[in-house]
Amino acid sequence: MLSLDLIGAEVLGPDGLHRDGLSFENGIIVDAPVGREVDLSDYLVLPGIVDVHGDGFERHLAPRRGAMKQMAEGLVAVEAELAANGITTATLAQFVSWEGGVRGLEFAEQVFAHLRDVGSSMVTDLRGQLRFETHLLEFYTELPDKMAEWGLKYIVFNDHLPHERLREGVQPRRLVSQALKARRSPETHLALMQALEAESDEVPAALDWLCKQLAAQGISMGSHDDCTAEQRAAWAARGVNVAEFPETLEAAEAAASQGGIVVMGSPNVVRGGSHNLNVSAVDLIAMGYCDALASDYHYPSARRAALMLWQNGMLDLTAAWALVSAGPAAVLGLADRGVLAKGKRADMVVLERDSLRVAATLVQGRVSYMSGEVAARFMG
């Protein structure tokens, strides 16, 4: 690990930007010089981005249907992309779903096994999040043990069944393409969805039981795509504290009023709204109903979203950047990162002051990414 004194840069500390320098030793930020200086004039030094939910890794692990043979190499490529975008802690959100393919149990087994076995050798802190489809009732009793086997501490519940169409006997949208991805015939895929739909009345009680088991294991839990206050209240009663990507103001407001944590997607901010025409993340941020931003499906968007909120004057840099650093760290229960302060991990991203591009990323004082002029400064 490097032990350095970064001087000349604008450093984002807990109270805002300052030019007092930043020193770190043995991967930890310290409050006194440690020896070798690196002049980072014309650069910003910000806390490393903590990504609480991202699925942009799929294209590296399964670039084509059936091409899942070199998953360890894929994780190396994932880390390179994360580091190049200033992400120092990444949560890879992987499905276990009836949808099959890259969302099926077989693929999830491979992802989580490689993440457990290979992730520890990476510089970036790679973690897993299980996105679990609520109607997979046959997997409930096995799930707590699987979470332990996979080394996971975070689960988010999803329900992607097209309930209304199934109840009305109307063919679900994208049935054929979904079936092909799952390597099923459209008829078999539809029959599976209909069978799961028929068991809907059993799901709430089963979830009550499952959430108790997971809570006893110290696992953090979230719900996904809540639409109503009633839905959020039901999740809160089960101890499911995180509301991930609520689709409506009503659901986000309910989560906030119940003491929950609201996570929104950075692409929603960058685009100026949801691509599905759901509630705007910018509106929720303005109303104080967003605690953290996630990369969602696009890793560059986390940095871009925070900077946009700062540049357009909606938030100061401290508050804007906290949405991608301290806020997500709190969601994950990681008190040792998210801010650049004494005793915290030396997780940081260095940005070019003019272009605001990522010049370097360091995790516990170790370089995960470095490019261009800044490399010459670090090398002396």
N, C-alpha and C positions, 0 to 999 in steps of 0.2 A: 504494500500500500504506500502511496505517496504521502509525504509530509511536507506541506507547502504553505507559504503565505501569499495569498492572492491580493495584490495591491492595484490601485488605480481604477478599478472597476466600480460601477454602481451596483451595490449588493442589496438585494431585497431581504431585509431583516423583518422581525415581527412588527416593528413600528414604521416600516416603509423603507424607501431607498436611502442608502448612506454610502459614504466613501471611506469608511474606517478600516476597510480591508476585511479579509476572512482567512483564518488559519485553521488547518485541520491536521491531525496526526493520528495514525493508526485507525483511520476510517471515521474519526469522531471530530466534530468541530470543537476547537478550544479557544480560549479568550486571550492567548498570548502568542507572540511570534514563535515559530518553530525552526526557523533557519533560512531556507532558500526561498527567495522572492520570485514571483511570476507577475510581470506587469501586464494587467488586463485592461489598460486604458482603452476606451472606445468599445467596451463590452459591458453587458449586463450579466450578473450572476444571480440566478433565481433558484428557489428550491426545486429539486427534481420532481417531475410530474408523477403522481400516483394514479394509475389508471384502475378504476374500480370495476370496470366491465368493458371488455373488448372482444370482438369475434373476427377482427381482421386477419387473424392468424390462419384461418381456414385455407386461404389460397396457397399458403406455403406448405401446409401439411397434406393437402389433397388438391393439387393443382388441376387434376382432371379426374373424372369419375373412375374409380378403381386404382388410381395412382397413389397408393398409401404405403409404399414400401420403405421409404427412407424418412421416417418421421423424425428421427433424431437430427438429421441434416436440416429438416424443415424447421425445427425449433431454433437452430443456429441462425437461419435466415430470419425467423421471427424476431429474435433478439436484436439482430442488426437493424431491422426496421424500427423497433421500439427505441433503441438507443439514438438513432439518427433523428428521432422526433422528440428527444428530451425526456423520454419516459424511463424512470429508474425503478419503479415497482409496477408490474403489470399483472392484471387479473385476466386470465384467459377463460372466457365464458363458453363452456361446452355443453351442448344439449345431451340429454337422454330423453328421447322422444319417440312416439309411434311413427313419426315422419320418416325415420330410417335414413340410410345413407350417412352423410357426415353428421346427422343428428341422431343416429342410432346408437344403441348400447355398444355394439362391437367397436365402432369408431371411438366412442368415448373411453372405452377400456384402454385403447392404444394411447390416446392423448394423455390421459391421466397417469398411466404407467410411465410413459416417457417423461412427462413433466416431473414426476416424483423422482425418477432415476437419473435424469439428465439435467434437470433444471438447477440442481444444486451446484453444478459445475459452471454455470453461467455467471457473468458479472451482474447482469440485471436480475432483480428479485422477481422471479416468475412464480405466480400462484394460480390456482385453479378455482373456478366457480362452476358449480353444477347448475345448469338450467334444466329443471325437471318438470316434465309434463304431468299435470295433476291427475289425469285419467289413467295413468299406468298403475292401476290398483294392484296388479299381480306382483309388482316390484317393491311395494311398500315395506314388507317385512324384511327384505334383504337390504334396503337402502341404508339404514344406519351403519351396518357393518361395511358396506361398500364405501361410504364416506370415510371411514377410518382407514380402510385398505388403500384408498386413493390419496390419503393425506389431505383431505379437503376440510375447510372450516367455514365455507360459505355456500349457501344454496339459495337459488331464486326459483320460485314457482311460476310456471307458465301454463296457459291453457289456449292452445291454438286450434282446437276443434271448431269447425264452422257450425256451431250449434243450430242456428236458425235454419240454415239450408238443410241440415240433416233431419230436423224435426218436420220440415215441410216436404221432405222427399225430393228436394231439388239437388241436382248434381253440384257438388262443391267446385268452386273455381280452382283452376290449376290442378285438377285431379290427375290428368294424364302425366303432366310434367313431374308432379310429386311422386307418382307411382314409379315412373322410370328411374328417378333418383334413388328410390328405395329398392329398386330391382324387383318390383311387384307388378302384376297386371293391374290395370285400372279397376277391374272388378274386385280383385283381392284387397286392394287398398281401400276401396269404398266400403267393403264389408267390414274391414277392421275399424274404420271410423264409426260405422253404424253400431258395431258391438260396443265400442267405448262409450258412445253417446247413450246407449241403453242403460249403462251403469252410472249415469250422472248423479242419481239420487244418493248413491253410496259414497260419493267423493267427500262431502263436507265432514262427515264423522271420521272417515279414514284420515283426512288431513289433521283433524284434532289430535288423533292418536300419534300420527307421524311427527307432528311438530313438537309434541311433548318429548318424544324420544330424542329428536335432534337437539332440542334445547338442553336436555340433560347431558349431551356430549359437548356443550359449549359451542355449538355451531350457530353462526349468524345466519339469519333468514330474511329473505326479501320476496316481495310480490312483484309481478311484471305486468305493465299495461293495465293498471286499474282504471275503471271508468266511473265508478260511483262511490259515494261516501259509504254506502252499505258494504260494498266489497272491501273497502279499506278497513272498516270497523271489524269485519269478520277476520281479516288477517291480523289486525292488531290484537284481537282477543286471543289469538294463537301464539302471540309473542313474535310475530313476523313484523319486524320494526322498520325495514327498509322498503320504501315505495320506489320501485325502479321504473322510470319512464311512464308515469301516470299519463293517461291520454286526455284527461279533462281537468279543468280548473277545480271542479268539485272534488275530484279524488285527491289532487295535490293539497288543496286546502284542508281536507279532512285529515290527511296524513300529518300535516303540520300541526293541526289543532290537537291531535292525539299524541304529540311528542315524537312522531316518527321522523325518519330521515328520507328526504326526497332526492333522488338521483335523476338527472336528465342527460340527454345525449348532446355531446359537443357539435355534431353535424347539424343538429336542430338550430343551434346558435349561428353557426357559420352560414347556413342556408337562409337564415331569417325566418325559419319556421319548420314545422314537421313535414317530411315528404308524404306522410299519410294524412295530412291535414288535421293532426291532433293539436292539443294546446301548445302554444309557443313557449319554448324554454326561456326566451328573452323576457316574455311577459311574466313568467313565474319568478325569474330572478329579480325583476323590477318590484314584484310584490313581496319579495322575501321568502318565497316558497321553494327555493332550491338550495340544497346544502352542498351538492357536489356535481361535477360534470364528468362524464365518462367518454372515452373515445368512441364507444359503440362499434360501428363498422369501419371507422376511418381513423387511423392513428394520428395523422397530422392535425386533425381537427381539435384535439385537446389544447395544444398550444395556441392555435389560431383563434379559438373561441375566447380564451382568456384575454388574449391581446386585443381582440376586437372590442370586448366589453370595456377595456381600459381606454383604448384609443377613441372610442365614440363617446366617452365621458360618462357612461352609465355607472361605472365603479372605478375607484382608484385602483392602482396596480396591486396593492396588498390584498384587497377584497377580491379582485378579479382572479388573481393567481391562486388564492386560497381555494377557489372552486376546483382547481385541478391538482392541488397539493395537500394542504392541511385538511380540507373537507373530505376528500376521498380517504386520506389516512385515518381520519376519525371513523369513517364508515367501516373500515377494515380492522379497527381497534389497534392501529399501529402508532403508538405514542412517541416512537423514537425517530420519526421523520415527518416531512411536510413543511417544516420551517427551518430556516438557517439560524440556529441559535446554539449556544454552548451546550455541549452534552448530547446534541442530536447527531444522527448519522450524517456524514459528509456526502449526501445525495444532492447533486446540483446539476443545473443545465446552464451553459454559458451561451448567450445570444450576442450576435453582432448588433451593436447599438443602432446602427442606421437601418439595416435591412430586417432586423429581428429574426434572422435565420439562426438555426442551431449550429453553433461552432464546436461545442464539446459537451459531453455528458459524462458525469462521474458518479459512481455508485460506491458508497463507503470509501471514498478517496481513490477508487480504481477507475481507470478510463474504460468506458464502454464505447465511446464514440469521440472522434476528434478529426477535424478536417481543416485544411487551409492554413492561413496565417497564424491562427491560435496555436497550432501544433508546434510551430517554431518557437513561440513564446514559452510554452511549457518545457520544451526540450532544451531551451537555453542556448 
